[in-house]
Amino acid sequence: RGRLQWPIMQSSALTVAAYLAALPPDRLAIVSAVRSIVLANLDPGYEEGMQYGMIGYYVPHRLYPDGYHTDSRQPLPFAAIASQKQYVSIYLMGVYCGCGDDAVTGETPDSRWFRDAWLATGRKLDMGKSCVRVRKLDDVALDVLGRAIARIPAQAYIERYREMLARTGKARSRPRAR
């Protein structure tokens, strides 16, 4: 409990620089390109750092003091990049947000837009609810990824997240340590 339930291989790196330094050259190329696109399109309300053993982009506690509902000591996750055993994962919680308005698929307008825009590039999309898996840099629709990140400013994400919590009745599992 308190840990994200994704099948991730967590790094023990304490900084983004240390995480990058530990990657083999082929993974470093993918992660660096994805990271550059994320940073170029990231709203200033988000911050980059290590979260859950991967490079994370999150809403800091100074903007959203409640933090992540499963562990309020953690800032609210928005996106992440992780080098896994077989591929690189790009987590897009902001696109999915657990805020699905479609009762059957759980998709949101943003996740539908993302899926359609990615597929329109002609690239294969290997995606779970919020995780895009890529094996090589050519697999990544970098322009679509950049637009997906830019579409959701931090304040809009906070509002969506609060709405999702209210709608689903999810509450923080632990009080935030101050």
Stockholm file with secondary structure:
# STOCKHOLM 1.0

chainA/1-178         RGRLQWPIMQSSALTVAAYLAALPPDRLAIVSAVRSIVLANLDPGYEEGMQYGMIGYYVPHRLYPDGYHTDSRQPLPFAAIASQKQYVSIYLMGVYCGCGDDAVTGETPDSRWFRDAWLATGRKLDMGKSCVRVRKLDDVALDVLGRAIARIPAQAYIERYREMLARTGKARSRPRAR
#=GR chainA/1-178 SS CCSCCSCCCCCCCSSHHHHHHTSCHHHHHHHHHHHHHHHHHCCTTCEEEEETTEEEEEECTTTCTTCBTTBTTSCEEEEEEEECSSSEEEECHHHHTTCCCCTTTCCCHHHHHHHHHHHHTTCCCCBCSSEEEESSGGGCCHHHHHHHHHTSCHHHHHHHHHHHHHHHTCCCSSCCCC
#=GC SS_cons         CCSCCSCCCCCCCSSHHHHHHTSCHHHHHHHHHHHHHHHHHCCTTCEEEEETTEEEEEECTTTCTTCBTTBTTSCEEEEEEEECSSSEEEECHHHHTTCCCCTTTCCCHHHHHHHHHHHHTTCCCCBCSSEEEESSGGGCCHHHHHHHHHTSCHHHHHHHHHHHHHHHTCCCSSCCCC
//
